[in-house]
Amino acid sequence: MQIKKSIERIPGGMMVVPLVIGALINTFAPQSLEIGGFTTSLFKNGAPALIGAFLLCMGAGISFKAAPQALLQGGTITLTKLIVAIALGLGVDYLFGMDGIFGLTGVAIIAAMSNSNGGLYAALVGEFGNKRDVGAISILSLNDGPFFTMIALGAAGMANIPLMALVAVLVPLIVGMILGNLDPHMRDFLTKGGPILIPFFVFALGAGINLEMLLQGGLAGILLGALTTFVGGWFNIRADRLVGGSGIAGAAASSTAGNAVATPLAIAQADPSLEAIALSAAPLIAASVITTAILTPVLTSWVAKRQQAKQPQAAEE
C-alpha cells in the first residue's frame, strides 16, 4: 500500500490527514482515546511534549553563522509578517470583538499570518531564488512555531502571556540551536526528527477538535489563507525588495506553517481565558495551511517570472 505517497498528494497532507482523523475519532468515538496508559498519553494528551520535541529538532537547523545580508533579509521579512499580523488581528479584534467577523478572529489571524512554512519556503527559494534567499531561512525559522505569535498577541493586548510562558516555549528551540551548531552530526540527526513528529502532535490536536467545528472553519480558513498569501505577501515582497532582495523570498514566506495548528494550544495554556477562542482557531489555521500551500507557490512563481522579465530590460538599458 502506498499510504505515505497517497497522503502527500494532498496539500499539507502529513498535517491535514492526521488532524482530520483525530477530529473524526473525537467526534464519533471520543472514549476510544480515553482508555488511559500510553494510548491516552500519546494520542490525546501528548501534544505539548511532542511540540516541545519538535521545536528542539527544528532549532538544531538554525545556524549561528548565517551571512549578514541573509540575516537582514530574513529578519526584515519576519518582522514585517509580525507587524502585519498584529495590525490585522488587532484591527479585527477592535472593530468586531473577540468573536471576529465571517468566522475570522484576531487570534486566528495573528496565529496564521505571523509565521511561515519553512519547508515550503526552502523549496520555493531553492527553485526560484538565490543563496541569500536560502540563507534567510535561518531567521525565518524562528517564526515557525508559537513563540512570535504569543509575543504578537501579548503586544496587541489580546492575551495575558506571562514572561515565563514565552521563555518556556523558547528553551527547546535554544537547546536545539546549541546542539546543532556545536555538532553538525547532531544537527543532521535532530532535524530529521522534526517532520516525523508533526503527524503525531497534529493528531493529538485533532483529538481535541469536534468535526462540526472543523467543517465550520472551512470557508473562513480559505479566506484566512488568501489574506496570508496575498495581503501579507504584498507587504513581505516589498520588505524583501527594500533590503536588496528580489521579492522572491518575501513571496515564498507568505504561507502558514503546518505546526501553526499547535499555536492555539500554546496560547490556551499560557492564558486559560482564551481556551475556547484558541481552540476554535485551530480548524481555521488548518484550512489556511492547505490554502497557502497552493497559493504561495503560485505567487512566488509569478514574482520570479516578473523578476526574470525585468533582468533583460535592465541589461538592454
C-alpha positions as CSV (number, residue, x, y, z in Angstrom):
1,M,0.0,0.0,0.0
2,Q,1.2,3.5,-0.9
3,I,0.0,5.2,2.3
4,K,2.6,7.9,2.6
5,K,2.5,8.8,-1.1
6,S,-1.3,8.9,-1.1
7,I,-1.2,11.3,2.0
8,E,1.4,13.5,0.4
9,R,-0.7,14.0,-2.7
10,I,-2.9,16.1,-0.5
11,P,-1.5,19.7,0.1
12,G,-0.2,19.7,3.6
13,G,-1.3,16.0,3.8
14,M,1.0,15.0,6.7
15,M,-0.6,17.7,8.8
16,V,-4.2,17.7,7.5
17,V,-4.9,13.9,7.4
18,P,-3.9,13.2,11.0
19,L,-5.8,16.3,12.1
20,V,-9.0,15.2,10.4
21,I,-8.6,11.6,11.6
22,G,-8.1,12.8,15.2
23,A,-11.2,15.1,14.8
24,L,-13.3,12.2,13.4
25,I,-12.4,9.9,16.3
26,N,-13.0,12.7,18.8
27,T,-16.4,13.4,17.2
28,F,-17.8,9.9,16.9
29,A,-15.8,7.8,19.3
30,P,-14.0,10.0,21.9
31,Q,-14.0,7.3,24.5
32,S,-11.6,5.2,22.4
33,L,-8.8,7.7,23.1
34,E,-9.5,7.9,26.9
35,I,-8.7,4.4,27.9
36,G,-5.5,5.6,29.8
37,G,-1.9,4.4,29.6
38,F,0.3,5.1,26.6
39,T,-2.7,5.4,24.3
40,T,-4.2,8.4,26.0
41,S,-0.8,9.9,26.8
42,L,0.2,9.8,23.1
43,F,-2.9,10.3,21.1
44,K,-5.0,12.5,23.4
45,N,-2.6,14.4,25.8
46,G,0.7,14.1,24.0
47,A,0.6,17.4,22.0
48,P,2.6,19.6,24.5
49,A,5.5,17.2,24.9
50,L,5.6,16.4,21.2
51,I,5.6,20.1,20.2
52,G,8.5,20.7,22.6
53,A,10.5,17.9,21.0
54,F,9.6,19.3,17.5
55,L,10.8,22.8,18.5
56,L,14.1,21.3,19.7
57,C,14.6,19.4,16.5
58,M,13.8,22.4,14.3
59,G,16.1,24.6,16.4
60,A,19.0,22.4,15.5
61,G,18.7,23.5,11.9
62,I,19.2,27.2,12.7
63,S,22.8,28.3,12.1
64,F,24.6,30.9,14.1
65,K,26.9,31.6,11.1
66,A,24.4,32.9,8.6
67,A,25.6,35.7,6.3
68,P,24.7,39.3,7.5
69,Q,22.7,40.0,4.4
70,A,20.7,36.8,4.8
71,L,20.1,37.8,8.4
72,L,18.9,41.2,7.4
73,Q,16.6,39.8,4.7
74,G,15.2,37.1,6.9
75,G,14.8,39.5,9.9
76,T,13.1,42.1,7.8
77,I,10.6,39.6,6.3
78,T,9.9,38.1,9.8
79,L,9.4,41.5,11.4
80,T,7.1,42.5,8.5
81,K,5.0,39.4,8.9
82,L,4.7,40.0,12.6
83,I,3.7,43.7,12.2
84,V,1.1,43.0,9.5
85,A,-0.4,40.1,11.6
86,I,-0.6,42.3,14.7
87,A,-2.2,45.1,12.7
88,L,-4.9,43.0,11.1
89,G,-5.6,40.9,14.1
90,L,-5.8,43.9,16.4
91,G,-8.0,45.7,13.9
92,V,-10.5,42.8,13.7
93,D,-10.5,42.5,17.5
94,Y,-11.1,46.2,17.9
95,L,-13.8,46.5,15.3
96,F,-15.7,43.3,15.8
97,G,-14.6,41.9,19.2
98,M,-13.0,38.6,20.2
99,D,-15.5,36.7,18.1
100,G,-14.3,38.4,14.9
101,I,-16.1,38.6,11.5
102,F,-17.0,35.9,9.0
103,G,-15.7,33.4,11.5
104,L,-12.2,35.0,11.5
105,T,-10.9,36.0,14.9
106,G,-7.9,38.2,15.8
107,V,-6.3,35.2,17.4
108,A,-6.6,33.1,14.2
109,I,-5.3,35.9,12.0
110,I,-2.2,36.5,14.1
111,A,-1.5,32.8,14.6
112,A,-1.8,32.1,10.8
113,M,-0.1,35.2,9.4
114,S,2.8,35.7,11.9
115,N,4.7,32.5,10.8
116,S,5.6,30.7,7.6
117,N,6.0,27.2,6.3
118,G,9.8,26.7,6.4
119,G,9.8,23.6,4.2
120,L,7.7,25.3,1.5
121,Y,9.9,28.4,1.7
122,A,13.1,26.3,1.3
123,A,11.6,24.5,-1.7
124,L,10.5,27.7,-3.4
125,V,13.7,29.8,-3.0
126,G,15.7,26.7,-3.9
127,E,13.9,26.7,-7.3
128,F,13.4,30.4,-7.9
129,G,15.8,32.3,-5.5
130,N,19.5,32.6,-4.8
131,K,21.8,31.6,-2.0
132,R,21.0,34.7,0.0
133,D,17.3,33.9,-0.2
134,V,18.0,30.4,1.1
135,G,20.2,31.7,3.9
136,A,17.3,33.9,5.1
137,I,15.6,30.7,6.4
138,S,18.0,30.8,9.4
139,I,15.9,33.7,10.7
140,L,12.6,32.9,9.2
141,S,12.8,29.5,11.0
142,L,12.3,31.5,14.3
143,N,8.7,32.2,13.4
144,D,8.0,28.5,12.7
145,G,6.0,28.0,15.9
146,P,4.1,29.7,18.7
147,F,6.8,32.0,20.2
148,F,6.4,35.0,17.9
149,T,2.6,34.6,17.8
150,M,2.5,34.7,21.6
151,I,4.6,37.8,21.6
152,A,2.3,39.4,19.0
153,L,-0.9,38.6,21.0
154,G,0.7,40.0,24.1
155,A,1.8,43.1,22.3
156,A,-1.7,43.6,20.8
157,G,-3.2,43.3,24.3
158,M,-5.3,40.4,23.2
159,A,-3.8,37.9,25.7
160,N,-2.1,38.0,29.0
161,I,1.0,36.0,28.2
162,P,3.4,35.6,31.2
163,L,7.1,36.1,30.5
164,M,8.0,32.6,31.7
165,A,5.4,31.1,29.3
166,L,7.4,32.8,26.4
167,V,10.7,31.5,27.9
168,A,9.2,28.0,28.2
169,V,8.4,28.0,24.5
170,L,11.8,29.3,23.6
171,V,14.0,26.9,25.7
172,P,13.6,23.8,23.5
173,L,14.4,25.9,20.4
174,I,17.6,27.3,22.0
175,V,18.7,23.9,23.2
176,G,18.3,22.6,19.7
177,M,20.2,25.6,18.2
178,I,23.1,25.0,20.6
179,L,23.3,21.3,19.9
180,G,23.0,21.8,16.1
181,N,25.7,24.4,16.0
182,L,28.1,22.6,18.2
183,D,27.9,19.3,16.3
184,P,26.9,19.0,12.6
185,H,26.1,15.3,13.2
186,M,23.6,16.3,15.9
187,R,22.1,18.9,13.5
188,D,21.6,16.2,10.9
189,F,20.2,13.8,13.4
190,L,17.8,16.2,15.1
191,T,16.5,18.0,12.0
192,K,15.4,14.7,10.5
193,G,13.2,14.1,13.6
194,G,11.2,17.3,13.2
195,P,8.9,16.2,10.3
196,I,8.3,12.8,11.9
197,L,6.8,14.4,14.9
198,I,4.3,16.6,13.0
199,P,1.6,14.0,12.3
200,F,1.8,12.8,15.9
201,F,1.2,16.1,17.7
202,V,-1.3,17.2,15.0
203,F,-3.3,14.0,15.6
204,A,-3.4,14.9,19.3
205,L,-4.6,18.4,18.4
206,G,-7.3,16.9,16.2
207,A,-8.4,14.7,19.1
208,G,-9.4,17.9,20.8
209,I,-11.5,19.2,17.9
210,N,-15.1,18.4,17.1
211,L,-15.7,17.7,13.4
212,E,-18.5,20.2,13.3
213,M,-16.1,22.9,14.3
214,L,-13.6,21.8,11.6
215,L,-16.3,21.9,8.9
216,Q,-17.5,25.3,10.1
217,G,-14.0,26.7,9.8
218,G,-13.6,25.7,6.1
219,L,-14.6,28.9,4.2
220,A,-13.2,31.2,6.9
221,G,-10.0,29.3,6.8
222,I,-9.7,29.6,3.0
223,L,-10.2,33.4,3.4
224,L,-7.5,33.4,6.1
225,G,-5.2,31.6,3.7
226,A,-5.9,34.1,1.0
227,L,-5.2,37.0,3.4
228,T,-1.9,35.4,4.4
229,T,-0.6,34.9,0.9
230,F,-1.9,38.0,-0.9
231,V,-2.3,40.7,1.7
232,G,0.6,39.5,3.9
233,G,2.6,38.6,0.7
234,W,2.2,42.2,-0.7
235,F,4.0,43.6,2.4
236,N,6.5,40.7,2.5
237,I,7.6,41.3,-1.1
238,R,8.1,45.0,-0.6
239,A,10.0,44.5,2.6
240,D,12.3,42.0,0.8
241,R,13.0,44.4,-2.0
242,L,13.6,47.3,0.5
243,V,16.7,45.5,1.8
244,G,18.0,44.5,-1.6
245,G,16.1,41.3,-2.3
246,S,14.2,40.4,-5.5
247,G,10.9,39.8,-3.7
248,I,11.1,36.1,-4.2
249,A,11.9,35.4,-0.6
250,G,9.1,37.6,0.6
251,A,6.6,35.8,-1.6
252,A,7.9,32.4,-0.6
253,A,7.4,33.3,3.1
254,S,3.7,34.2,2.6
255,S,2.3,31.0,3.9
256,T,1.0,29.4,7.1
257,A,3.2,26.7,8.7
258,G,1.6,23.3,9.4
259,N,2.8,23.5,13.0
260,A,0.8,26.7,13.5
261,V,-2.1,24.5,14.3
262,A,-0.2,23.9,17.6
263,T,-0.2,27.6,18.4
264,P,-3.7,27.8,19.9
265,L,-2.8,25.1,22.4
266,A,0.2,27.1,23.5
267,I,-1.9,30.2,23.8
268,A,-4.6,28.4,25.8
269,Q,-2.0,27.0,28.2
270,A,-0.5,30.5,28.7
271,D,-3.8,32.3,29.0
272,P,-6.7,29.9,30.0
273,S,-9.3,32.6,29.5
274,L,-8.7,32.3,25.7
275,E,-9.1,28.5,25.6
276,A,-12.4,28.5,23.7
277,I,-11.3,31.1,21.2
278,A,-7.9,29.5,20.8
279,L,-9.4,26.0,20.1
280,S,-11.9,27.4,17.6
281,A,-8.9,29.0,15.7
282,A,-7.3,25.6,15.1
283,P,-9.5,24.5,12.2
284,L,-9.2,27.9,10.6
285,I,-5.5,27.7,10.7
286,A,-5.6,24.1,9.3
287,A,-7.6,25.4,6.3
288,S,-5.1,28.3,5.9
289,V,-2.2,25.8,5.8
290,I,-3.9,24.0,2.8
291,T,-4.8,27.2,1.1
292,T,-1.4,28.8,1.3
293,A,0.3,25.6,0.3
294,I,-1.5,26.1,-3.0
295,L,-1.4,29.9,-3.4
296,T,2.1,30.7,-2.2
297,P,3.9,28.7,-4.9
298,V,1.6,30.5,-7.5
299,L,2.6,33.9,-6.0
300,T,6.3,33.0,-5.9
301,S,6.3,31.8,-9.4
302,W,4.6,35.0,-10.6
303,V,7.2,37.2,-8.8
304,A,10.0,35.1,-10.2
305,K,8.7,35.5,-13.8
306,R,8.4,39.2,-13.4
307,Q,11.9,39.4,-12.0
308,Q,13.2,37.5,-15.0
309,A,11.4,39.7,-17.4
310,K,13.0,42.8,-15.8
311,Q,16.6,41.5,-16.0
312,P,16.8,41.5,-19.8
313,Q,15.3,45.0,-19.8
314,A,17.9,46.2,-17.3
315,A,20.7,44.7,-19.4
316,E,19.4,46.5,-22.5
317,E,19.3,49.8,-20.7
